[in-house]
Every structure is written in structure tokens, then in C-alpha cells.
Amino acid sequence: MSESEMNAPESPDLESSDLESSDLKSRSASTYEATAPHFDAPALSFWDRFGARTVDRARVGAGDRVLDACSGTGASAIPAALAAGPTGTVLGIDLSEPALALGRAKADARGLRNVELRVGDIEHADLPSGSFDCVQCVFGVFFLPDIVAGTRRLWDLVAPGGRLAITVWGPNLFEPASSALWEALAAERAEPATRWEPWSRVTTPFELSVLLRESAPNARDVTVEPEAHRHPLTQPDDWWDIVLGTGYRVALDHLSDDQRASVRTRILATLRTESIDQINADVVYSVAHKPHAQ
């Protein structure tokens, strides 16, 4: 991302009145507690893929102190622990204990002793400023009610000479299957009053660049890189697993069992009829470096 793009005069609206509510975090926590059993289903392999790629881009290395914000089941915390090695440490923080429990089990299975997964609110965690060589947040920054202030807090935790790595979803997430979900809900007259899609708050390189400019104004060597990706569906039921294992699950919370079964039937029929065997899963990576102390 060029300096001129980083300093573009126009700023996208990073605020959203629908999402700037006090219950955003509690809703996120309850949603991802419900999704935890499905989070690591084979159809959701994108968590591990993009988590590992974020760690690579952040250049986590031996001995690094890493903070993994919005850690989930450890899709980015575990590769960070592997990269940091026995002399490094990884602290993962998330609101969902069920998700973290799965992450701990995966870390234990790998024999990792340098990673701690802790329940907490990343914005209010009792952590000293400048205490991490790398702070990373993969598919989580958009859950912060005040996204600029929340990202500013992440930047505050980066040590001089350290890095902040943020990865977000690109536009049109999981299309065309996501449209099939909303169409099925509408056909059942069961569409929620408001679509809960917080990941749509920041989806482009420009929007992510502006977020970093506003929350990390002294950042150096900022890179913002989009990556196009088509995620395969080996069978229509893969999409249903993805719905149950992501924030799209919120769209089903208000349904009766019969309604949910009918929506599922409609979705799978659409995917078969239209031969949908892959979905959009574009991402945008960013890494910002904090200057060394003078």
C-alpha cells in the first residue's frame, strides 16, 4: 500500500449504528459459544489456513512474545506458538470459553507448552503497554464495538520494534451461498429483522488502511494485501456446517426446529440446482511496524 493511499483524504465510515451497541460483545460471545462444536469441522478449514498465513506475514520468530486477540480455537495462536518456539510465548484471549477449551486441547495434542488461552475482553485485559513483539487479530477486529479505539488498544500493546497483524474478510463473503441462506430465510418468512454481519465493517484494503492510519498513526512499513480465494464445498452440506460454525449462525437463532430444518432443505436444494461447489473467501492481510524506541 503506497503512502498516497495511506494518506488518502477520503475516509470510509468505520462506524455502524447497528453494531455500536453495548451488546455486540455479549452477542459475539454467545454466538461463538454456540458455534464452537462446529468450528473445526473439515468444511471450515479456512480458519487454519488464514490463521497460519497471518502468522507467516507477521514473521513471528523464535523467542517472540505474541498476543493473539480474538483467539477462538487457536487457528492463529497455535501456528504462532510453533513459530515462536520454546523460548517464545503466546497469549490468546477470547470471550468464548468453549472455543478456547478446544484450542487448549489442540495445543496439548501438539505438546505445546508456550501458549496460554485465556478468557477475557481484549480491550480491557490487564496487560502492560508495549509488552508484545507481535499482536495479531485474525477475523476479530470487526467485533470491537469501537473499532478504532479497540485497534488503538492493540497497537498500544505492541512493543517498540514490534508488529501488529490484522486480517479481515474481503467483500461478498461466502457468496453465492450466503445469498442462498438469506433467500431461504425470506422464503420461510423467517428472515431476521436485522442482518448481523459485523465482518462487513472493514472489507477492503482501503478501509483497513484507514483503520490503521487512525489507530496507529506512527506506524511504519505498513503493508495491506488482499488475497482472492475460492473455498471448495465438497458437498452441499459443507455450507450448512459453515453456517453453524460461523457468525451466520445468528440468522438461525430465532427459528423453531421445524423452520430451521425447512431453511436447511431450501439451501441445500439451491446449492444442488445451481451446482454451487465453491464460495468466495477473499481476505485482506495487514502488518504495521512500530518504530524502535529512540
N, C-alpha and C positions, 0 to 999 in steps of 0.2 A: 504494500500500500504506500503510495507516494506521499510526500509531505503535503503537497497541494490538496490531495484527497482528505488527509487527516485534518486539514485546516479549512475545509470547505465551509462557506458561510452558512449554508442551509443546514438545519438540524432536524432530523426526524423526530416525531413525537414519541418519546420513550415512556410516556405516561399513559395510563388507561384507567378511566374511572371505574370500569367494571372489575378491574383487578387490584386497584389500590385500596382494598378493603382490609380490615383488621383480621378477617377470617381466611385470607389467602393461604397463610402458612398452615393453619389448622386443617384447611381443606386439602392442601397438598399432602400433609402428613397422613390424614385418614385415607386418602386415595391410594397412596403408595404403601400403606399397611395392607390394604386390600389386594394390591397388585403383586405384593411380594412373592406369593406362591407361584406366580406365572412369570416372574421377572427373568428367570434364567432358562425359560423354555427354548428349545432349539430355534424356533421362529424368531426369537428376539436376540439373535447373535450380534446384532448391530451394537448393543451396549458394549460388549467386549472389544469389538473391532475399533470403534471410535474412541473408547477409553484408552486403549493401547496406543493408538495413533496420536492422541493428545500428549501422552507421556513422551513419546518419541520427539514430537515437535518442541516440547518444553525442555528437552535434553536433560532429563533427570539423570543424575550420575551418582557414582559411588560416594557415600557419605552425606548425601543431601538430606536436609530436613524438609519434608514435604507435608503440606496441608492439602487434603482432598476435601473440598467443600461439596455438600450435597452428594454424599458418597454412595448412597444406595446400597447395592450388594457388593460393592468393591470393584466395579468394572474398570475404574481408573486407579483406585488405591492399590490393588494387587499388582498390576504391572509397574506402578511406581515403587512399590516395596522391592520388587525383583530388581529394578534398575538401581535403586539406592543401595542395595546390598546390606550385609550385616552391620556395617558401620553407619548406615543411614537410618532414618526413622520416617514413618508415615503416620500421620494422624488423620483419620477420616471422620467427618462429622455429618450427621443426618438427623432429621426429625423422626424417622421411622425405625423403631427397634426391630420389627420383623425383618426388614430388609437388611439391617446391619447384622442380625444374627446369621443370615445366610452368608453374608460376606465373611464373618468370622470363621464359619465352618469351611469356607473355601480357602481362607488363609491358613487355617490349621492343617487342611489336607495337603497343602504345599509345604508345610513345615516352616512357614514364615513367622518369625518372632519379632520382627521390626515394624509391625503395623498394629495400630490400635484403632478400633472403630467404635466411636463414642456417640451416644445420643445427645443432641444439643441443637441449639439455634446458632447457626454460624455467625449471624450478625451480632450476637450478644455473648459469644463464647469468651470465657476469661482467659484470653491469650495475649501475651505481650506484643506490642508493636514490633515489627521487623524481626520476627523470630523464625521465619521460614525461608529457605533458599528458593523454594518453589511453592506457589499457591496455585492450585488447579481447580477448575469448576467445569465439569462436563455435563451439559444439559441440565443445569440447575440455576443459572443466574436469573432466568426469567421468572423464577418463583419468589424472588425477593420483592416484597411489596413496593419499596422504593428502590428501583433497580440501580439508580446512580449512586445513592448513598450506600447501598449494600455492596456494590462493586468497589466503592471507595474504601470500605472497611477491608475488603480482601486485599486491596493494594497496600493498605496500612500494615498488613501482616507480613508483607514481603520484605525481606532483609535487603539492605543496600547491596547492589550487585546481583540480586535475585530476579526471578521471573514470575509473572502472572500469566497463566494459560487459561483461556476461556474458550469453550466450544459450544456452539448453539446449532440448532436445526436451521436448515435453509427454508425457503418458501415452499408452499404446496406440499407440506409434509404428508407422506404416505398416500398421496394421490396415485391412481384414481380410487383406491379402496376406501379412503376416508370419506369421499363423496358418497360411496355406496352405503356407508354407515348412516350418514345424515339422511339420505333418501329413504332408507328402510325405516328410520325413526319417523320421518314425516308420513310415510305411507301408513304406519300404525297409529298416526296421530299421537305420537309419544315423544316428539322432539322436545328437548328441554327448552325452557324459556330463554335461557342464555347459553350460548356455546362456551364451554370452559376450555380455552386454548391458550394458556399463558405463554406457550412457546412461540406464539406468533408476534410477541412484543419486539423481538430482535431476530431478524432472519436474513439480513443482507450484510455484505462486507461493509457497506457504508454505515449502516445502523450500528454495527459492532464497533467500527472505528470511532464514531461519535461517542458511544458509550465510554470507550477507553479515554478519549480526549477529555471528557467531562469528569471522569472519576480518577484518572491517573495522568494529570496534566504534565507531570515531569518525566513521563515515560520516555525511554529511548529505544531505538531499534525495534519499533513496533511492526509486527507482521500480521496481516489479516488475509487469510487464504481460503477461498471457497473450494469445496470438493464435491463434484457431482457423483451420485451413487444411486444405483438401482438395486433395491433389495429383493431377492428372489422369494417367491411363495411357492413352495414345493407342492402345496395343495391348498384349496380354499380355506380350510380350517386353520391354516397358519395365520390368516388375517384375524380370525376370532381370537387366537392366542395373543396376538399383538394388542388387540383392543383390551383384553383382560389384563395385560401386563404393562400397560402404559396409562398416561393420563386420560386417554379416550374412554377409559372405564367409567369416568364420571357421567358420561352420557347414558349409562345404563342404570345408574344408582336408583333412579326414581321408578323403575319399571317393576311390574309384577313378574313372577316366574314365567307365566304364560306369554306376556309381552316380550320378555327377553328371548324366549325360545322362538317366537314368531319373527323378531328382528333378525336373529341369527339365521333363520331359514331364508329370509329375503336376501340378506347379504351374500350368503353362500351361493344362492341361485344367480345373483347378479354377476358374481365373480366367474362362475362357470359359463354363463351365457356369453359374457364379454371376453372370455379367455384371458382374464387378468392373472398373470403369473409373476408379476414384479411390481414393486411400488417405489415411488420416489422417496429417497432418503438422503437428500443433499445436506451437507453440513458446512459450517464456516468455523475455521480454526483461528485463534489469535494467540500471540505471545507478545507480552510487553516486558521490557527490561527496566529495572530500577537502577538509576545511576549509583555508582560506588560512593561511599561517604567521602567527603573532602577532608 
